[in-house]
Amino acid sequence: MAARTSAATKLAKRELVITRIFDAPPRLVFKALTERDQLVRWWGPQGFTTPSCKMDVRPGGAYRICMRSPEGTDHWVQGVYREIVEPERLVFTWAWEDDEGKPGHETVVAINFAARGRKTELTLHHGIFESIKARNAHEGGWTSCLDRLVEYVAKV
């Protein structure tokens, strides 16, 4: 039993869960994540831009997004949409690309949208990462990205 608990604890440390409240209804927050013209306006950590974004938002559809850092470095991510339940749930795979465009370690992002009166409680679950260091890097990225989403939905 101790070995099983230890393995579960190690896996849990390589998972990321973030919950945020948005001053907007679930449908609006959901669309900001699933409509290309909206996503490019806020996607990525603070200071990043999104010069390229291709999205086929349907189960089995793929996406590929380029995030450009303030220093001009491009970071490409790709994945496949697994589940789409508008405006309640969005699940997709996530893999950074290497310099040749090949995907690396694949993780899964699951986002739940719950109505809280006129607001939305968004819960993001991302994992399982290769390491705690990778999880921590994504925590910083997602936190900054969600800050930008809060600002964006407040304006729409």
Secondary structure by P-SEA (a helix, b strand, c coil): caaaaaaaaaaaaabbbbbbbbcccaaaaaaaaccaaaaaaccccccccccbbbbbccccbbbbbbbbcccbbbbbbbbbbccccccccccbbbbbbcccccccbbbbbbbbbbbcccccbbbbbbcccccaaaaaaaaaaaaaaaaaaaaaaaac
